[in-house]
Amino acid sequence: MDYSKSGGANAAKTSPKPKRGAQKGAPKVAATDKTALLARMKAAAAKKP
């Protein structure tokens, strides 16, 4: 029997992978956000004895 004429199974198609990291055009984290975060962290640390 000539198996070359029967054809093989179709290869599975890969799905697109999700993007990782910062997207293009995403807003940058401002320094004011970091200072507010630091203030919240210091307040939480002061609250815990």
N, CA, C and O atoms as CSV, one atom per row, in Angstrom:
chain,resi,resn,atom,element,x,y,z
A,1,MET,N,N,0.850,-1.188,0.000
A,1,MET,CA,C,0.000,0.000,0.000
A,1,MET,C,C,0.893,1.248,0.000
A,1,MET,O,O,1.920,1.294,0.677
A,2,ASP,N,N,0.473,2.268,-0.783
A,2,ASP,CA,C,1.269,3.487,-0.899
A,2,ASP,C,C,0.740,4.522,0.097
A,2,ASP,O,O,-0.280,5.163,-0.155
A,3,TYR,N,N,1.428,4.682,1.217
A,3,TYR,CA,C,0.966,5.605,2.252
A,3,TYR,C,C,1.253,7.070,1.917
A,3,TYR,O,O,0.699,7.957,2.566
A,4,SER,N,N,2.082,7.343,0.947
A,4,SER,CA,C,2.409,8.729,0.606
A,4,SER,C,C,1.207,9.448,-0.015
A,4,SER,O,O,1.127,10.675,0.047
A,5,LYS,N,N,0.269,8.695,-0.615
A,5,LYS,CA,C,-0.888,9.322,-1.261
A,5,LYS,C,C,-2.047,9.567,-0.286
A,5,LYS,O,O,-2.935,10.367,-0.581
A,6,SER,N,N,-2.053,8.895,0.863
A,6,SER,CA,C,-3.199,9.015,1.765
A,6,SER,C,C,-3.180,10.313,2.572
A,6,SER,O,O,-4.225,10.759,3.045
A,7,GLY,N,N,-2.026,10.912,2.730
A,7,GLY,CA,C,-1.941,12.166,3.475
A,7,GLY,C,C,-1.813,11.921,4.964
A,7,GLY,O,O,-2.291,10.915,5.489
A,8,GLY,N,N,-1.172,12.839,5.622
A,8,GLY,CA,C,-0.948,12.693,7.058
A,8,GLY,C,C,-1.938,13.527,7.852
A,8,GLY,O,O,-2.755,14.259,7.293
A,9,ALA,N,N,-1.847,13.399,9.155
A,9,ALA,CA,C,-2.711,14.186,10.037
A,9,ALA,C,C,-2.278,15.644,10.000
A,9,ALA,O,O,-1.096,15.958,9.856
A,10,ASN,N,N,-3.262,16.525,10.134
A,10,ASN,CA,C,-2.963,17.956,10.159
A,10,ASN,C,C,-2.270,18.303,11.477
A,10,ASN,O,O,-2.629,17.791,12.537
A,11,ALA,N,N,-1.287,19.171,11.390
A,11,ALA,CA,C,-0.570,19.611,12.591
A,11,ALA,C,C,-1.476,20.537,13.410
A,11,ALA,O,O,-2.269,21.297,12.854
A,12,ALA,N,N,-1.347,20.461,14.722
A,12,ALA,CA,C,-2.151,21.319,15.597
A,12,ALA,C,C,-1.705,22.765,15.432
A,12,ALA,O,O,-0.511,23.056,15.366
A,13,LYS,N,N,-2.672,23.659,15.366
A,13,LYS,CA,C,-2.352,25.077,15.223
A,13,LYS,C,C,-2.110,25.662,16.615
A,13,LYS,O,O,-2.855,25.387,17.556
A,14,THR,N,N,-1.064,26.465,16.727
A,14,THR,CA,C,-0.757,27.074,18.022
A,14,THR,C,C,-1.579,28.340,18.199
A,14,THR,O,O,-1.828,29.071,17.240
A,15,SER,N,N,-1.994,28.592,19.424
A,15,SER,CA,C,-2.746,29.810,19.705
A,15,SER,C,C,-1.764,30.928,20.024
A,15,SER,O,O,-0.645,30.652,20.456
A,16,PRO,N,N,-2.152,32.179,19.825
A,16,PRO,CA,C,-1.228,33.273,20.116
A,16,PRO,C,C,-0.933,33.352,21.610
A,16,PRO,O,O,-1.828,33.171,22.437
A,17,LYS,N,N,0.307,33.618,21.947
A,17,LYS,CA,C,0.726,33.683,23.335
A,17,LYS,C,C,0.380,35.064,23.914
A,17,LYS,O,O,0.459,36.067,23.204
A,18,PRO,N,N,0.002,35.122,25.186
A,18,PRO,CA,C,-0.286,36.430,25.782
A,18,PRO,C,C,0.992,37.247,25.954
A,18,PRO,O,O,2.067,36.693,26.186
A,19,LYS,N,N,0.867,38.545,25.841
A,19,LYS,CA,C,2.012,39.435,25.989
A,19,LYS,C,C,2.362,39.548,27.461
A,19,LYS,O,O,1.477,39.584,28.316
A,20,ARG,N,N,3.655,39.604,27.756
A,20,ARG,CA,C,4.108,39.742,29.135
A,20,ARG,C,C,4.806,41.081,29.291
A,20,ARG,O,O,5.384,41.607,28.340
A,21,GLY,N,N,4.748,41.626,30.491
A,21,GLY,CA,C,5.433,42.885,30.755
A,21,GLY,C,C,4.566,44.065,30.362
A,21,GLY,O,O,3.373,43.915,30.099
A,22,ALA,N,N,5.165,45.222,30.326
A,22,ALA,CA,C,4.441,46.460,30.027
A,22,ALA,C,C,4.082,46.496,28.544
A,22,ALA,O,O,4.895,46.159,27.684
A,23,GLN,N,N,2.875,46.903,28.272
A,23,GLN,CA,C,2.422,47.020,26.899
A,23,GLN,C,C,2.929,48.323,26.302
A,23,GLN,O,O,3.230,49.270,27.029
A,24,LYS,N,N,3.022,48.371,24.980
A,24,LYS,CA,C,3.420,49.595,24.301
A,24,LYS,C,C,2.349,50.645,24.515
A,24,LYS,O,O,1.161,50.358,24.371
A,25,GLY,N,N,2.751,51.847,24.854
A,25,GLY,CA,C,1.799,52.927,25.037
A,25,GLY,C,C,1.143,52.927,26.398
A,25,GLY,O,O,0.271,53.757,26.655
A,26,ALA,N,N,1.538,52.016,27.287
A,26,ALA,CA,C,0.960,51.983,28.632
A,26,ALA,C,C,1.484,53.176,29.417
A,26,ALA,O,O,2.637,53.573,29.251
A,27,PRO,N,N,0.643,53.747,30.269
A,27,PRO,CA,C,1.120,54.900,31.044
A,27,PRO,C,C,2.217,54.478,32.014
A,27,PRO,O,O,2.149,53.412,32.626
A,28,LYS,N,N,3.219,55.325,32.141
A,28,LYS,CA,C,4.343,55.046,33.028
A,28,LYS,C,C,3.920,55.312,34.472
A,28,LYS,O,O,3.047,56.141,34.727
A,29,VAL,N,N,4.542,54.606,35.408
A,29,VAL,CA,C,4.247,54.819,36.824
A,29,VAL,C,C,4.940,56.107,37.242
A,29,VAL,O,O,6.156,56.245,37.112
A,30,ALA,N,N,4.159,57.032,37.739
A,30,ALA,CA,C,4.700,58.330,38.131
A,30,ALA,C,C,5.372,58.227,39.493
A,30,ALA,O,O,5.075,57.324,40.276
A,31,ALA,N,N,6.279,59.160,39.767
A,31,ALA,CA,C,6.995,59.168,41.044
A,31,ALA,C,C,6.028,59.473,42.190
A,31,ALA,O,O,6.261,59.056,43.325
A,32,THR,N,N,4.943,60.197,41.900
A,32,THR,CA,C,3.981,60.515,42.961
A,32,THR,C,C,3.292,59.246,43.446
A,32,THR,O,O,2.967,59.130,44.627
A,33,ASP,N,N,3.071,58.308,42.556
A,33,ASP,CA,C,2.475,57.042,42.962
A,33,ASP,C,C,3.410,56.293,43.907
A,33,ASP,O,O,2.963,55.670,44.869
A,34,LYS,N,N,4.701,56.359,43.625
A,34,LYS,CA,C,5.674,55.672,44.454
A,34,LYS,C,C,5.779,56.318,45.831
A,34,LYS,O,O,5.923,55.620,46.834
A,35,THR,N,N,5.708,57.643,45.884
A,35,THR,CA,C,5.793,58.315,47.184
A,35,THR,C,C,4.559,58.000,48.018
A,35,THR,O,O,4.662,57.830,49.233
A,36,ALA,N,N,3.398,57.922,47.383
A,36,ALA,CA,C,2.174,57.576,48.108
A,36,ALA,C,C,2.263,56.141,48.624
A,36,ALA,O,O,1.841,55.856,49.744
A,37,LEU,N,N,2.801,55.254,47.824
A,37,LEU,CA,C,2.970,53.870,48.240
A,37,LEU,C,C,3.935,53.780,49.416
A,37,LEU,O,O,3.683,53.043,50.370
A,38,LEU,N,N,5.028,54.518,49.355
A,38,LEU,CA,C,6.009,54.515,50.432
A,38,LEU,C,C,5.392,55.043,51.725
A,38,LEU,O,O,5.660,54.516,52.805
A,39,ALA,N,N,4.572,56.079,51.615
A,39,ALA,CA,C,3.906,56.637,52.798
A,39,ALA,C,C,2.959,55.608,53.409
A,39,ALA,O,O,2.900,55.478,54.632
A,40,ARG,N,N,2.220,54.877,52.581
A,40,ARG,CA,C,1.308,53.848,53.095
A,40,ARG,C,C,2.087,52.721,53.766
A,40,ARG,O,O,1.676,52.201,54.803
A,41,MET,N,N,3.215,52.351,53.164
A,41,MET,CA,C,4.029,51.286,53.752
A,41,MET,C,C,4.603,51.703,55.099
A,41,MET,O,O,4.626,50.908,56.039
A,42,LYS,N,N,5.062,52.940,55.195
A,42,LYS,CA,C,5.616,53.432,56.471
A,42,LYS,C,C,4.539,53.495,57.534
A,42,LYS,O,O,4.797,53.177,58.695
A,43,ALA,N,N,3.315,53.909,57.151
A,43,ALA,CA,C,2.213,53.972,58.109
A,43,ALA,C,C,1.845,52.572,58.604
A,43,ALA,O,O,1.566,52.377,59.787
A,44,ALA,N,N,1.848,51.617,57.704
A,44,ALA,CA,C,1.525,50.239,58.091
A,44,ALA,C,C,2.613,49.661,58.998
A,44,ALA,O,O,2.312,48.916,59.931
A,45,ALA,N,N,3.872,50.002,58.729
A,45,ALA,CA,C,4.969,49.511,59.553
A,45,ALA,C,C,4.930,50.152,60.939
A,45,ALA,O,O,5.264,49.503,61.931
A,46,ALA,N,N,4.530,51.405,61.014
A,46,ALA,CA,C,4.457,52.106,62.309
A,46,ALA,C,C,3.289,51.572,63.124
A,46,ALA,O,O,3.344,51.572,64.354
A,47,LYS,N,N,2.234,51.117,62.455
A,47,LYS,CA,C,1.063,50.609,63.150
A,47,LYS,C,C,1.375,49.287,63.841
A,47,LYS,O,O,0.866,49.015,64.928
A,48,LYS,N,N,2.222,48.456,63.201
A,48,LYS,CA,C,2.591,47.157,63.766
A,48,LYS,C,C,3.756,47.332,64.735
A,48,LYS,O,O,4.824,47.779,64.318
A,49,PRO,N,N,3.587,46.993,66.021
A,49,PRO,CA,C,4.710,47.152,66.955
A,49,PRO,C,C,5.713,46.023,66.854
A,49,PRO,O,O,6.711,46.018,67.575
